[in-house]
């Protein structure tokens, strides 16, 4: 069956109107996530802020400065990535549940069980596929650029550009063809890689248009949020107030900087919850539309 791409793109706003308390629950979950994240990786985050400021203030950043920044990012991601992946799976499942099984309202649609673990597994598989495509395209571009440099043949830059554009096109095509993996994995209670591939066949352009429209709306919400948070950051200092405190323990940081951390956490939690609904809900609505499932 067909589905209305434009109507599906606005599912996040309908969700906010239909279940506003769910968005507040997701914002609360984000605050808990931020708190745990800061407790686990707060020192690495402060180190990154300091290194970034040093590089920004330096006229000619040295390679050692850039290497230190990269190592700091790596250290933070090593601590935070597993937690982030699990939280993302929980939130993705919550959004899918709010659209596909809206009667399951308790706990703001938030759970931690088999549905979330299946979505986590499906997400990792899709990420690995996308990573393989991106790395393959990057390697091909590097080959042409290397040949152009070693042979003194600038005309090989054109194949490099074409290979880059082709790799990007393949990545977008693959992302769209696998865009229904999460809602289908939730709805059908199995990792639905092949099923998403089959369901999206012949629907590339409507799904791409829906995703672009949802992405634009999410960016507009983020822009409005940045306008709101800017004066609050001026008043309370924002995360920039943590600069120079990388040697301070977490308890002292919370006591000293709690107003900035609280304001930053609450505002960003509300924005993140709204953006999650805007980005994820359209794909669940598209799944229901293509399946021809009556909406509640």
Buried (B, 14 or more C-beta within 10 A) or exposed (E): EEBEBEBBBBBBBBBBEEBEEBBBBBBBBBBEBBBEBBEBBBBBBBBBBBBBEBBEEEEEBEEEBEEBBEBBBEBBEEBBEEBBBBBBBBBBBBBBBBBBBBEEBEEBBBBEEEBBBBBBEBBEBBEEBBEEBBEBBEEBBEBBBEBBEEEEEEEBBEBBEEBBEBBEEBBBEBBBBBBBBBBBBBBEEEBBBEBBBEBBEEBBEBBBBBBEBBBEBBEEBBEEBEEEBEEBBEEBBBBEBBBEBBEBEEEEBBEBBEEBBEBBBBBBBBBBBBBBBBBBBBBBBBBBBBBEEEEE
